[in-house]
């Protein structure tokens, strides 16, 4: 009988821990939209303009310009898979060192009713910078 209570208590504690882990993970997960998904959501529900979102896309080459204010930046972002889906974006702040034309970015902000995405956070994705070049890979295969 004592072992039965112990196992019931153990299962109860396990369930509580599992619940806390699940809610902690689901609360901290952040999903971002592609430009295509964002445009579709706004077309479906215009109230989506007032919601803060994260969007991932690529800076359109040649569209970057400085804004009127000192730290204001303007550029266009397009979808990675559907390059024809693009929108203008603004960001006010210091740009990351890795920001260039055609860099993948993650923007956090609001998509205005005027079609401009106003980002308050801008992150660049720079995976290729840390990957081995084909020459390095060939050299490691020869020496192995």
Secondary structure, 3 states (H helix, E strand, C coil): CHHHHHHHHHHHHHHHHHHHHHHHHHHHCCCCEEHHHHHHHHHHCHHHHHCCEEEEEEECCCCCEECCCCCEEEEEEECCCCCCCEEEEEEECCCCCCCCCCCEEEEEEEECCCCCEEEEEEEEECHHHHCCCHHHHHHHHHHC
